[in-house]
Amino acid sequence: MTPESVLDILQGAVYLIIVLLLIILIPALVVGLLVSMFQAMTSINEQTMTFIPKLLVTFGVLMYAGPYMLGRLMEYMNQMFINIPLYLSGG
């Protein structure tokens, strides 16, 4: 394996991790922002109020997008296994 091929593999893995994390984090951040705006409008200063909506949204996103995320991971791993001879030959 050349250093370039190792870097390509790591770049693909990091990109996939970032995409999969953003699928989960962006809805949680939006819900947190909406709850914070609601708290600011109503002057409620309860710190635990944002926890349950974020948890429910995160769980919902995992249920809805879980098959897609698992498919992307399986696709990446299949490509890794298929390309093992190519990586070992130095190509």
ABEGO torsion letter per residue (X at the ends): XBAAAAAAAAAAAAAAAAAAAAAAAAAAAAAAAAAAAAAAAAGBABAAAAAAAAAAAAAAAAAAAAAAAAAAAAAAAAAAAAAAAAAAAGX
